[in-house]
Amino acid sequence: MPVKIRLQRHGKKGKPFYWIVAADARAKRDGKFLEKLGIYNPNTNPATIEINVDNSVTWLNNGAQPTDTARAILSYKGVLLKHHLLGGVRKGALTEEQAEEKFNAWLAEKEKSVASKVSGLDQVKADAKAKALAAEKEVNEKRALAAAEAEVPEEIVESEIIVEEAATEVVEEAATEAPVVEAPVVEAPAAEAPVAEEPVVEAEAEEKAPEAPKEKK
């Protein structure tokens, strides 16, 4: 019976996670399986992978063939390396102690690499959080400044209105209290009648007229 080591899909739509199973190659992808070997959750960063190394090596030794995705996961967790080392032990190239020592050294190095990656991700998250807080603080400061600027003109307008009303009241009071001064009436002078000049010519004529002759007795 051909056996496949493959992924079996679980989870809800948009957020799947997988079981790593050994199943009959003729079975449906999400159907019955022979053994559950681990889990794979790609929704986390880094992805969460838990696998039973020894059982997986046993299935590989028995001829199980992993799919491409399953092979990448098995390689990441050191299953393929241990399978290779045990092959060297069977051939007499290595002792079991040497194979175990090599595998443990690889695991230690792998854990350091994963820890470094997780630390880097944590630093990135911390930086992103700090930037988000700084941006939020800047936005809040701008809002407060805008609110303050919006309040100041209202106060100025109110004070100007009050000053204008007070000035209007003062003008009205002054106009009410001030005495009314009547303008003096100036009579226009009467026109003088023109004086007729006596005719000079007639007077001169009268002076030059001869006296009438006296009658003789």
WOJO-V116125 format. One record per residue. N is the residue number from 0. RES is the residue in one small letter. OMEGA is omega in degrees with one decimal (* if undefined). D_FIRST is the distance of its C-alpha to the first C-alpha in Angstrom with 1 decimal. Layout:
<<N & RES & OMEGA & D_FIRST> <N & RES & OMEGA & D_FIRST>>
//
This chain:
<<0 & m & 177.5 & 0.0> <1 & p & -178.9 & 3.8> <2 & v & 177.7 & 6.3> <3 & k & 167.9 & 9.9> <4 & i & -172.6 & 13.1> <5 & r & -179.8 & 15.5> <6 & l & 175.5 & 18.6> <7 & q & -171.8 & 19.2> <8 & r & 173.7 & 22.8> <9 & h & 179.1 & 25.4> <10 & g & -177.7 & 29.2> <11 & k & -176.9 & 31.9> <12 & k & -179.8 & 32.9> <13 & g & 179.0 & 34.2> <14 & k & -178.9 & 33.0> <15 & p & 165.3 & 29.2> <16 & f & -168.0 & 27.3> <17 & y & 167.6 & 23.6> <18 & w & 173.0 & 21.1> <19 & i & -172.2 & 18.8> <20 & v & 167.9 & 15.4> <21 & a & -173.8 & 11.9> <22 & a & 174.6 & 10.0> <23 & d & -177.8 & 7.0> <24 & a & -178.4 & 8.1> <25 & r & -178.8 & 9.1> <26 & a & 177.1 & 11.2> <27 & k & -176.7 & 14.8> <28 & r & -178.3 & 16.3> <29 & d & -179.4 & 18.3> <30 & g & -177.7 & 16.3> <31 & k & 178.4 & 14.4> <32 & f & -178.0 & 12.8> <33 & l & 180.0 & 11.5> <34 & e & 174.3 & 14.5> <35 & k & -175.9 & 17.6> <36 & l & -179.5 & 18.5> <37 & g & 179.1 & 21.8> <38 & i & 177.3 & 24.0> <39 & y & -179.1 & 25.6> <40 & n & -178.9 & 29.0> <41 & p & -176.9 & 30.6> <42 & n & 179.1 & 33.7> <43 & t & 178.2 & 35.3> <44 & n & -2.6 & 37.0> <45 & p & -178.5 & 35.5> <46 & a & 179.4 & 32.0> <47 & t & 179.6 & 30.8> <48 & i & 174.1 & 27.6> <49 & e & -176.4 & 26.5> <50 & i & 175.1 & 23.3> <51 & n & -172.9 & 22.2> <52 & v & -174.9 & 22.3> <53 & d & 179.6 & 21.2> <54 & n & 178.6 & 18.0> <55 & s & 177.8 & 17.1> <56 & v & 179.1 & 17.8> <57 & t & 179.1 & 15.7> <58 & w & 177.5 & 12.5> <59 & l & 178.3 & 13.8> <60 & n & -179.5 & 14.4> <61 & n & 174.7 & 10.8> <62 & g & 178.5 & 9.9> <63 & a & -178.9 & 9.7> <64 & q & 178.6 & 11.7> <65 & p & 171.1 & 14.6> <66 & t & -176.9 & 16.4> <67 & d & -179.7 & 20.0> <68 & t & 179.1 & 21.5> <69 & a & 178.6 & 19.2> <70 & r & 179.5 & 19.9> <71 & a & 179.8 & 23.6> <72 & i & 179.7 & 23.5> <73 & l & 177.8 & 21.7> <74 & s & -179.6 & 24.3> <75 & y & -178.3 & 27.1> <76 & k & 174.7 & 26.3> <77 & g & -179.1 & 26.0> <78 & v & -179.5 & 22.3> <79 & l & 177.7 & 21.8> <80 & l & -179.4 & 25.2> <81 & k & 176.8 & 24.3> <82 & h & 178.4 & 21.0> <83 & h & -179.6 & 23.3> <84 & l & 178.5 & 26.0> <85 & l & 173.6 & 23.7> <86 & g & 176.2 & 22.7> <87 & g & 178.1 & 26.5> <88 & v & 179.9 & 26.9> <89 & r & 179.5 & 24.5> <90 & k & 179.5 & 26.4> <91 & g & 179.7 & 29.7> <92 & a & -179.0 & 31.0> <93 & l & 170.2 & 31.3> <94 & t & 178.6 & 31.9> <95 & e & 178.9 & 30.1> <96 & e & 179.1 & 33.4> <97 & q & 179.4 & 33.8> <98 & a & 179.4 & 30.3> <99 & e & 179.3 & 31.0> <100 & e & 178.5 & 34.4> <101 & k & -178.8 & 33.2> <102 & f & 179.0 & 30.6> <103 & n & 177.1 & 33.3> <104 & a & 177.7 & 35.8> <105 & w & 178.6 & 33.4> <106 & l & -179.8 & 32.9> <107 & a & 179.0 & 36.7> <108 & e & 179.6 & 37.3> <109 & k & 179.0 & 34.7> <110 & e & 176.6 & 36.3> <111 & k & -179.9 & 39.7> <112 & s & 179.8 & 38.6> <113 & v & 179.4 & 37.1> <114 & a & 178.1 & 40.3> <115 & s & 178.8 & 42.5> <116 & k & 178.9 & 40.7> <117 & v & 178.5 & 41.1> <118 & s & 177.9 & 44.8> <119 & g & 178.2 & 45.3> <120 & l & 177.8 & 43.9> <121 & d & 179.0 & 46.2> <122 & q & 178.1 & 49.1> <123 & v & 178.5 & 48.4> <124 & k & 179.5 & 48.2> <125 & a & 178.1 & 51.5> <126 & d & 179.7 & 53.2> <127 & a & 178.5 & 52.1> <128 & k & 179.2 & 53.3> <129 & a & 178.4 & 56.6> <130 & k & 179.6 & 57.1> <131 & a & 178.3 & 56.4> <132 & l & 178.9 & 59.0> <133 & a & 178.7 & 61.5> <134 & a & 178.5 & 61.1> <135 & e & 178.1 & 61.5> <136 & k & 179.1 & 64.5> <137 & e & 178.8 & 66.0> <138 & v & 179.6 & 65.5> <139 & n & 178.2 & 67.1> <140 & e & 178.1 & 70.0> <141 & k & 178.8 & 70.5> <142 & r & 179.5 & 70.5> <143 & a & 179.1 & 73.0> <144 & l & 179.0 & 75.2> <145 & a & 178.5 & 75.0> <146 & a & 178.9 & 75.9> <147 & a & 178.7 & 78.8> <148 & e & 178.8 & 80.1> <149 & a & -179.7 & 79.9> <150 & e & -175.7 & 82.0> <151 & v & 179.4 & 84.7> <152 & p & 178.0 & 86.0> <153 & e & 179.0 & 86.3> <154 & e & -179.6 & 88.6> <155 & i & 179.3 & 90.6> <156 & v & 179.1 & 91.0> <157 & e & 179.7 & 92.2> <158 & s & 178.4 & 94.7> <159 & e & 178.5 & 96.0> <160 & i & 179.9 & 96.5> <161 & i & -179.5 & 98.3> <162 & v & 179.2 & 100.6> <163 & e & 178.9 & 101.3> <164 & e & 178.9 & 102.2> <165 & a & 179.4 & 104.5> <166 & a & 178.4 & 106.2> <167 & t & 178.9 & 106.7> <168 & e & -179.8 & 108.3> <169 & v & -179.9 & 110.6> <170 & v & -180.0 & 111.8> <171 & e & 178.3 & 112.4> <172 & e & -179.6 & 114.4> <173 & a & 179.5 & 116.5> <174 & a & -179.8 & 117.2> <175 & t & -175.1 & 118.3> <176 & e & -174.3 & 120.6> <177 & a & 179.8 & 122.3> <178 & p & 178.7 & 125.9> <179 & v & -178.6 & 126.4> <180 & v & -179.9 & 129.0> <181 & e & 179.8 & 131.0> <182 & a & -179.5 & 132.0> <183 & p & 179.2 & 135.8> <184 & v & -179.4 & 137.3> <185 & v & -179.7 & 139.3> <186 & e & 179.5 & 142.0> <187 & a & -179.8 & 142.6> <188 & p & -178.5 & 146.3> <189 & a & -178.7 & 148.6> <190 & a & -179.5 & 149.5> <191 & e & 179.7 & 153.2> <192 & a & -178.9 & 155.4> <193 & p & -179.2 & 156.6> <194 & v & -179.0 & 160.3> <195 & a & -180.0 & 162.4> <196 & e & 179.1 & 164.5> <197 & e & 179.9 & 168.1> <198 & p & -177.8 & 169.3> <199 & v & -173.5 & 171.2> <200 & v & -178.7 & 172.7> <201 & e & 179.5 & 174.7> <202 & a & -179.0 & 176.1> <203 & e & 179.7 & 177.3> <204 & a & 178.7 & 178.8> <205 & e & -179.8 & 180.8> <206 & e & -175.4 & 182.1> <207 & k & -177.8 & 183.3> <208 & a & -178.2 & 184.9> <209 & p & 179.5 & 188.8> <210 & e & 179.6 & 191.1> <211 & a & -178.8 & 193.0> <212 & p & -180.0 & 196.7> <213 & k & 179.5 & 199.2> <214 & e & 176.5 & 201.8> <215 & k & 177.3 & 205.5> <216 & k & * & 208.1>>
//
